[in-house]
Amino acid sequence: MLANYHTHTVRCQHASGSEREYIESAIKNGFKILGFSDHVPQPYPDSYSSHIRMKMEEAENYTDTLVKLRDEYKNDIQIFIGYEVEYT
């Protein structure tokens, strides 16, 4: 079974294309599972802007967008929604 559990969105600032484009490409290429895993947003001081993760205010849109697409494509592919989380 073809699966990808590590797909970022443009919110992470180092990916391109829309969520729909990723989903349709995965389906076209025979994938049965596609997992979205943008870097988890973190609160930073106003003077700092991360270049590898979404902003805190983008998290709700990330989830809402993917939940709608997961429902829309439920008969074609299984979609997981999560975050990539770094730790030290």
C-alpha positions in Angstrom: 0.0 0.0 0.0 1.3 3.4 -0.9 1.2 5.9 1.9 2.8 9.2 2.8 2.5 10.5 6.3 4.7 13.6 6.0 3.1 16.2 3.8 3.5 19.9 4.5 1.3 22.8 3.3 2.3 26.3 2.2 1.8 27.4 5.8 5.1 26.0 6.8 6.8 28.4 4.3 8.9 25.7 2.6 6.3 23.9 0.6 4.3 24.9 -2.5 1.0 23.9 -4.0 -2.5 23.5 -2.4 -3.8 20.8 -0.2 -6.1 19.8 -3.0 -3.2 19.4 -5.4 -1.4 17.1 -3.0 -4.5 15.0 -2.5 -5.3 14.7 -6.2 -1.6 13.9 -7.0 -1.6 11.2 -4.3 -4.8 9.6 -5.7 -3.5 9.8 -9.3 -0.3 8.0 -8.2 -2.2 5.2 -6.3 -1.7 6.3 -2.8 -4.3 5.0 -0.3 -3.1 7.2 2.7 -1.9 10.8 2.8 -0.9 12.4 6.1 -0.5 16.1 6.5 2.1 17.1 9.1 2.9 20.8 9.1 5.3 21.9 11.8 3.3 22.7 14.9 2.8 26.4 15.4 4.5 28.0 18.4 4.1 31.3 20.1 7.0 33.6 19.6 7.8 37.1 20.7 6.4 39.7 18.2 9.9 40.5 17.1 10.5 36.9 15.8 9.0 35.2 12.8 9.8 31.5 12.1 10.8 30.5 8.6 9.8 26.8 9.1 6.4 26.8 10.7 2.9 28.2 10.4 1.8 31.2 12.5 -0.4 30.5 15.5 -3.4 32.2 13.8 -3.1 29.8 10.8 -3.7 26.6 12.9 -7.5 26.8 12.7 -7.5 27.2 9.0 -5.0 24.3 8.6 -7.4 22.0 10.4 -10.6 23.3 8.9 -9.3 23.1 5.4 -8.0 19.6 5.8 -11.2 18.3 7.6 -13.3 19.5 4.7 -11.0 18.0 2.1 -10.8 14.7 4.1 -14.6 14.5 3.9 -14.7 15.4 0.2 -12.2 12.7 -0.7 -13.2 10.1 1.8 -14.1 7.6 -0.9 -10.8 8.0 -2.7 -8.1 8.3 0.0 -7.6 8.2 3.7 -6.3 11.5 5.0 -4.6 12.0 8.4 -4.2 15.5 9.9 -1.4 16.1 12.4 1.6 18.1 13.2 5.4 17.6 13.1 6.7 18.4 16.5 10.3 19.0 17.4 11.7 18.5 20.8 15.0 18.8 22.6 
